[in-house]
């Protein structure tokens, strides 16, 4: 009976430890270079419509206090 329990504990322990065996992936990036997906807000930023919407949002938040 003890052998069965010991064998079962070894199986459970090996299954639990198998999740720790993943090798981490390391990504090296150059400083100052963004290599992710393009942000659609970058094209809108700086336009008069975008700036006025930001100004309106700021006034809505700041004037309620």
Residue frames relative to the residue before (quaternion, step in Angstrom):
aa qw qx qy qz dx dy dz
X 1.0000 0.0000 0.0000 0.0000 0.00 0.00 0.00
X 0.6564 0.5099 -0.3150 0.4582 3.58 0.96 -0.83
X 0.6259 0.5396 -0.3439 0.4459 3.55 1.07 -0.68
X 0.6420 0.5168 -0.3243 0.4643 3.57 1.00 -0.74
X 0.6535 0.5009 -0.3092 0.4759 3.58 0.98 -0.86
X 0.6572 0.5040 -0.3119 0.4655 3.58 0.94 -0.87
X 0.6487 0.5047 -0.3141 0.4752 3.59 0.98 -0.81
X 0.6500 0.5154 -0.3112 0.4637 3.57 0.97 -0.82
X 0.6562 0.5005 -0.3073 0.4737 3.58 0.98 -0.82
X 0.6359 0.5172 -0.3312 0.4674 3.58 1.03 -0.71
X 0.6465 0.5067 -0.3199 0.4721 3.59 0.99 -0.80
X 0.6616 0.4962 -0.3050 0.4723 3.58 0.91 -0.90
X 0.6593 0.5101 -0.3065 0.4595 3.58 0.97 -0.85
X 0.6693 0.4879 -0.3137 0.4644 3.58 0.94 -0.79
X 0.6263 0.5190 -0.3385 0.4730 3.60 1.06 -0.67
X 0.6634 0.5004 -0.3079 0.4633 3.59 0.95 -0.82
X 0.7043 0.4560 -0.2698 0.4724 3.59 0.97 -0.78
X 0.5448 0.6324 -0.4123 0.3650 3.60 1.14 -0.37
X 0.5966 0.5668 -0.3641 0.4361 3.61 1.16 -0.42
X 0.6467 0.5286 -0.3148 0.4508 3.58 1.20 -0.42
X 0.5955 0.6265 -0.3500 0.3612 3.59 1.21 -0.17
X 0.4490 0.6844 -0.4675 0.3339 3.61 1.23 -0.01
X 0.3383 -0.7300 0.5564 0.2073 3.53 -0.88 0.94
X 0.4232 -0.7098 0.4914 0.2750 3.60 -0.80 0.92
X 0.3158 -0.7230 0.5800 0.2028 3.53 -1.12 0.68
X 0.1891 -0.7833 0.5870 0.0779 3.54 -0.89 0.96
X 0.1111 -0.7814 0.6123 0.0461 3.54 -0.83 1.01
X 0.1980 -0.7790 0.5869 0.0977 3.53 -0.77 1.04
X 0.1004 -0.8010 0.5900 0.0182 3.55 -0.86 1.00
X 0.4582 -0.6514 0.5307 0.2901 3.51 -1.16 0.63
X 0.4899 -0.6634 0.4628 0.3253 3.61 -0.91 0.78
X 0.8091 0.2720 -0.2152 0.4745 3.53 -1.02 0.87
X 0.6827 0.4328 -0.2942 0.5099 3.61 1.22 0.02
X 0.1901 -0.7702 0.6007 0.0992 3.55 -0.70 1.10
X 0.1075 -0.8279 0.5501 0.0209 3.56 -0.67 1.11
X 0.4575 0.6889 -0.4447 0.3440 3.57 1.23 0.35
X 0.7397 -0.3646 0.3029 0.4777 3.52 -1.31 -0.28
X 0.5475 -0.6200 0.4459 0.3419 3.56 -1.12 0.62
X 0.3511 -0.7345 0.5507 0.1841 3.53 -1.05 0.84
X 0.3897 -0.7469 0.4798 0.2451 3.62 -0.60 1.05
X 0.6082 0.5714 -0.3645 0.4133 3.62 1.13 -0.44
X 0.5383 0.6231 -0.4120 0.3902 3.58 1.18 -0.39
X 0.6646 0.4996 -0.3082 0.4623 3.57 0.99 -0.78
X 0.6891 0.4802 -0.2801 0.4648 3.59 1.09 -0.69
X 0.5955 0.6003 -0.3794 0.3756 3.59 1.04 -0.66
X 0.7557 0.3547 -0.2859 0.4704 3.51 -1.03 0.85
X 0.5886 0.5562 -0.3885 0.4396 3.59 1.18 -0.26
X 0.6186 -0.5773 0.3816 0.3720 3.57 -1.14 0.57
X 0.6300 0.5308 -0.3394 0.4539 3.61 1.01 -0.73
X 0.6630 0.5043 -0.2988 0.4656 3.57 0.92 -0.91
X 0.6724 0.4970 -0.2979 0.4605 3.57 0.90 -0.90
X 0.6586 0.4940 -0.3251 0.4653 3.61 0.97 -0.73
X 0.6264 0.5174 -0.3420 0.4723 3.62 1.04 -0.67
X 0.6448 0.5038 -0.3231 0.4754 3.58 1.00 -0.75
X 0.6366 0.5256 -0.3213 0.4640 3.58 1.01 -0.82
X 0.6448 0.5174 -0.3152 0.4660 3.60 0.98 -0.84
X 0.6595 0.5007 -0.3091 0.4678 3.58 0.93 -0.85
X 0.6380 0.5243 -0.3259 0.4603 3.58 0.98 -0.80
X 0.6803 0.4877 -0.2945 0.4612 3.57 0.91 -0.88
X 0.6201 0.5373 -0.3471 0.4542 3.60 1.05 -0.65
X 0.7065 0.4536 -0.2648 0.4742 3.57 0.96 -0.82
X 0.7483 0.4439 -0.2385 0.4314 3.56 0.77 -0.97
X 0.6942 0.4916 -0.2942 0.4357 3.62 1.05 -0.59
X 0.5881 0.5860 -0.3877 0.4006 3.61 1.16 -0.15
X 0.6278 0.5436 -0.3414 0.4402 3.60 1.20 -0.11
